[in-house]
């Protein structure tokens, strides 16, 4: 299918479902914030205690693991919801809880994502420990040059890049698991990686193009809000700052909604054969044979 036809088809799917996706993203933010407060917040509270036993430490990490696992369970349900939208199948916001209703189907994929996230956190913590031990003067020097939070921002960037490298190849994992519920999740992870690596530039280009002008506007309005934040604000500037904050928020969430829908749409296109063969079966008497 040509790019123009592909985006026309994507536009039709987006128009039918964009409002529902927009609302579901808000719901995901609320649900995952509650998970963070219940599990990860409790974990941080336990770790902040001056005297904590080995069992308490284990419990705190277990709670953190459960919190991240529930994040991905909701994202698994959201992925199924988006895929059904692309296929023009019946869907409601209730599909957000699909992973809990079909636990055995979605949980292995969510568990793999959680393990990769845990690996990312462990590598980041190890890098932090190695840097602080190997070169104790590096952190104070970095803070003196770029501010007290410089090392924190450096770790944040490092962990984000590592998380991207580990989890981005699994972008099709929930869709593959939905279509192949009896297949081993590790083999599906390798299949997702293979599909992505063969089409990585097409995929990134398609998702960015699908976001369209909303992504450009979000970046533009974000830049304006940053300039307002650095300027001394009077009442008029505060008003315009609120306006541009709102415009940034709307365009960012619309771009995020379109990007979310573009991923299963691209996956669905990958499932189609690149060449369609039309085979005509003729009666034996019509081609001269007996």
C-alpha positions as CSV (number, residue, x, y, z in Angstrom):
1,X,0.0,0.0,0.0
2,X,1.3,3.5,-0.9
3,X,2.1,5.9,1.8
4,X,-0.7,8.3,0.8
5,X,-3.3,5.5,0.9
6,X,-1.8,4.3,4.2
7,X,-2.2,7.6,5.9
8,X,-5.7,8.1,4.5
9,X,-6.6,4.8,6.1
10,X,-4.9,5.7,9.3
11,X,-6.8,9.0,9.3
12,X,-10.1,7.2,9.1
13,X,-9.2,5.0,12.0
14,X,-8.0,8.0,14.1
15,X,-11.2,10.0,13.4
16,X,-13.4,7.2,14.7
17,X,-11.4,6.5,17.9
18,X,-9.3,9.6,18.9
19,X,-11.7,10.9,21.5
20,X,-11.9,7.5,23.2
21,X,-8.1,7.2,23.2
22,X,-7.7,10.7,24.6
23,X,-10.0,9.8,27.5
24,X,-8.3,6.4,28.1
25,X,-4.9,8.1,28.4
26,X,-6.2,10.3,31.2
27,X,-7.6,7.2,32.9
28,X,-4.3,5.4,32.6
29,X,-2.5,8.4,34.2
30,X,-5.0,8.2,37.1
31,X,-4.8,4.4,37.5
32,X,-1.0,4.3,37.3
33,X,-0.7,7.2,39.7
34,X,-2.8,5.2,42.2
35,X,-0.5,2.2,41.6
36,X,2.5,4.3,42.2
37,X,1.1,5.7,45.5
38,X,0.0,2.3,46.7
39,X,3.1,0.2,45.8
40,X,6.1,2.3,44.8
41,X,5.3,5.0,47.4
42,X,5.0,2.4,50.2
43,X,8.3,0.9,48.9
44,X,10.1,4.3,49.2
45,X,8.6,4.8,52.6
46,X,10.0,1.4,53.8
47,X,13.4,2.2,52.4
48,X,13.5,5.6,54.0
49,X,13.4,4.0,57.5
50,X,16.7,4.2,59.4
51,X,16.5,0.6,60.6
52,X,15.0,-1.8,58.1
53,X,15.4,-5.6,58.3
54,X,16.3,-7.9,55.4
55,X,12.6,-8.9,55.2
56,X,11.6,-5.2,55.0
57,X,14.1,-4.6,52.2
58,X,12.8,-7.6,50.3
59,X,9.2,-6.4,50.8
60,X,10.0,-2.9,49.6
61,X,11.6,-4.2,46.3
62,X,8.7,-6.6,45.9
63,X,6.2,-3.8,46.2
64,X,8.1,-1.7,43.7
65,X,8.2,-4.7,41.3
66,X,4.4,-5.2,41.7
67,X,3.8,-1.5,41.0
68,X,5.7,-1.6,37.8
69,X,4.0,-4.9,36.8
70,X,0.6,-3.3,37.3
71,X,1.6,-0.4,35.1
72,X,2.4,-2.8,32.3
73,X,-0.8,-4.8,32.9
74,X,-2.8,-1.6,32.2
75,X,-0.6,-0.8,29.2
76,X,-1.3,-4.4,27.9
77,X,-5.0,-3.8,28.1
78,X,-4.6,-0.4,26.4
79,X,-2.6,-2.2,23.6
80,X,-5.4,-4.7,23.0
81,X,-7.9,-1.9,23.0
82,X,-5.9,0.0,20.3
83,X,-5.4,-3.1,18.2
84,X,-9.1,-3.8,18.2
85,X,-9.8,-0.2,17.1
86,X,-7.4,-0.7,14.2
87,X,-9.3,-3.9,13.2
88,X,-12.6,-2.1,13.6
89,X,-13.8,-4.5,16.3
90,X,-16.0,-3.8,19.2
91,X,-14.2,-1.9,21.9
92,X,-15.0,0.0,25.1
93,X,-12.9,1.8,27.7
94,X,-13.3,-1.4,29.8
95,X,-10.7,-3.1,27.6
96,X,-8.2,-1.2,29.7
97,X,-8.7,-4.0,32.3
98,X,-8.3,-6.7,29.7
99,X,-5.0,-7.9,31.1
100,X,-6.7,-8.6,34.5
101,X,-9.6,-10.5,32.9
102,X,-7.2,-12.5,30.6
103,X,-4.4,-12.7,33.2
104,X,-2.6,-15.7,31.7
105,X,-2.6,-14.1,28.3
106,X,-1.2,-10.7,29.1
107,X,0.7,-11.2,32.4
108,X,3.7,-13.0,30.8
109,X,4.4,-10.0,28.5
110,X,3.9,-7.6,31.3
111,X,6.3,-9.6,33.5
112,X,8.9,-9.5,30.7
113,X,8.6,-5.7,30.5
114,X,8.9,-5.5,34.3
115,X,12.0,-7.6,34.3
116,X,13.6,-5.4,31.6
117,X,12.7,-2.3,33.7
118,X,14.2,-3.9,36.7
119,X,17.4,-4.7,34.7
120,X,17.5,-1.1,33.6
121,X,17.2,0.1,37.3
122,X,19.9,-2.4,38.4
123,X,22.4,-1.3,35.7
124,X,21.8,2.4,36.5
125,X,22.3,1.8,40.2
126,X,25.5,-0.2,39.4
127,X,26.8,2.6,37.2
128,X,26.1,5.1,39.9
129,X,28.0,3.0,42.5
130,X,30.9,2.4,40.1
131,X,31.3,6.1,39.3
132,X,31.1,7.1,42.9
133,X,33.8,4.5,43.9
134,X,36.1,4.7,40.9
135,X,36.2,8.5,40.7
136,X,34.9,10.1,44.0
137,X,35.6,13.6,42.7
138,X,33.5,13.3,39.6
139,X,30.1,14.0,41.2
140,X,31.2,17.1,43.2
141,X,32.9,18.4,40.0
142,X,29.8,17.8,37.9
143,X,27.7,19.5,40.6
144,X,30.0,22.5,40.8
145,X,30.0,22.9,37.0
146,X,26.3,22.3,36.2
147,X,24.4,22.5,39.5
148,X,23.5,20.3,42.4
149,X,21.0,18.2,40.4
150,X,23.4,17.6,37.5
151,X,24.3,14.0,38.4
152,X,20.7,13.2,39.0
153,X,19.8,14.5,35.5
154,X,22.7,12.5,34.0
155,X,21.5,9.3,35.6
156,X,17.9,10.1,34.5
157,X,19.1,10.5,30.9
158,X,21.3,7.3,31.1
159,X,18.4,5.2,32.5
160,X,16.0,6.6,29.9
161,X,18.4,5.7,27.0
162,X,18.9,2.2,28.5
163,X,15.2,1.7,29.0
164,X,14.6,2.7,25.4
165,X,17.2,0.3,24.1
166,X,15.8,-2.6,26.2
167,X,12.1,-2.1,25.7
168,X,11.8,-0.4,22.3
169,X,12.4,-3.6,20.5
170,X,9.4,-5.1,22.4
171,X,7.0,-2.5,21.0
172,X,4.9,-5.2,19.3
173,X,5.0,-7.7,22.1
174,X,1.5,-7.2,23.5
175,X,0.0,-7.4,20.0
176,X,1.9,-10.6,19.2
177,X,0.8,-12.1,22.6
178,X,-2.8,-11.2,21.9
179,X,-2.6,-12.9,18.5
180,X,-0.6,-15.9,19.8
181,X,-1.7,-16.5,23.4
182,X,-0.3,-20.1,23.5
183,X,3.2,-19.1,22.2
184,X,6.1,-18.6,24.5
185,X,6.5,-15.0,25.4
186,X,10.3,-15.1,25.0
187,X,10.0,-16.3,21.4
188,X,7.5,-13.5,20.8
189,X,10.0,-11.1,22.3
190,X,12.5,-12.2,19.7
191,X,9.9,-11.9,17.0
192,X,9.0,-8.4,18.0
193,X,12.7,-7.4,17.9
194,X,13.1,-9.0,14.5
195,X,10.0,-7.2,13.1
196,X,11.2,-3.8,14.5
197,X,14.8,-4.1,13.4
198,X,13.7,-4.9,9.8
199,X,11.4,-1.9,9.7
200,X,12.9,0.5,12.3
201,X,13.2,3.6,10.1
202,X,9.9,3.0,8.4
203,X,8.3,2.6,11.8
204,X,9.8,5.7,13.4
205,X,9.0,7.8,10.3
206,X,5.4,6.5,10.3
207,X,4.8,7.3,14.0
208,X,6.3,10.8,13.7
209,X,4.3,11.5,10.6
210,X,1.1,10.2,12.2
211,X,1.6,12.7,15.1
212,X,1.6,15.4,12.4
213,X,1.3,19.0,13.2
214,X,0.2,18.3,16.8
215,X,3.7,17.2,17.7
216,X,5.2,20.3,16.0
217,X,2.8,22.5,17.8
218,X,3.5,20.8,21.2
219,X,7.2,21.4,20.8
220,X,6.5,25.0,19.7
221,X,4.2,25.7,22.7
222,X,6.6,24.0,25.1
223,X,9.4,26.3,23.9
224,X,7.2,29.3,24.6
225,X,6.2,28.1,28.1
226,X,10.0,27.7,28.8
227,X,10.6,31.2,27.8
228,X,7.8,32.4,30.0
229,X,9.1,30.5,32.9
230,X,12.5,32.2,32.6
231,X,11.0,35.7,32.4
232,X,9.7,37.8,35.3
233,X,6.0,37.3,35.3
234,X,3.3,40.0,35.7
235,X,-0.4,39.3,35.5
236,X,-0.5,39.6,31.7
237,X,2.4,37.2,31.2
238,X,0.9,34.7,33.7
239,X,-2.3,34.7,31.7
240,X,-0.5,34.0,28.4
241,X,1.6,31.4,30.2
242,X,-1.5,29.5,31.2
243,X,-2.9,29.8,27.7
244,X,0.3,28.3,26.1
245,X,0.5,25.7,28.9
246,X,-3.0,24.6,27.9
247,X,-2.3,24.6,24.2
248,X,0.9,22.5,24.8
249,X,-1.1,20.1,27.0
250,X,-3.8,19.5,24.4
251,X,-1.4,19.1,21.4
252,X,0.9,16.9,23.4
253,X,-1.9,14.5,24.4
254,X,-3.3,14.5,20.9
255,X,0.1,13.7,19.5
256,X,0.5,11.0,22.1
257,X,-2.9,9.5,21.2
258,X,-2.0,9.4,17.5
259,X,1.4,7.9,18.2
260,X,-0.3,5.2,20.4
261,X,-2.7,4.3,17.6
262,X,0.0,4.4,14.9
263,X,1.9,1.5,16.6
264,X,-0.8,-1.2,16.3
265,X,-1.8,0.2,12.9
266,X,1.8,-0.3,11.7
267,X,1.8,-3.8,13.2
268,X,-1.4,-4.7,11.4
269,X,0.2,-3.5,8.1
270,X,3.2,-5.7,8.8
271,X,0.9,-8.8,9.1
272,X,-0.4,-8.4,5.6
273,X,1.5,-10.1,2.8
274,X,3.6,-7.8,0.7
275,X,2.4,-9.4,-2.5
276,X,-1.2,-10.5,-3.0
277,X,-1.6,-13.5,-5.3
278,X,-4.9,-14.0,-7.2
279,X,-5.3,-17.6,-8.2
280,X,-8.1,-18.4,-10.7
281,X,-9.3,-22.0,-10.8
282,X,-10.5,-22.9,-14.3
283,X,-12.6,-25.9,-15.3
284,X,-10.5,-28.6,-17.0
285,X,-12.6,-28.2,-20.2
286,X,-11.9,-24.5,-20.6
287,X,-8.1,-24.7,-21.0
288,X,-8.2,-27.4,-23.7
289,X,-7.5,-30.3,-21.4
290,X,-9.8,-33.2,-20.9
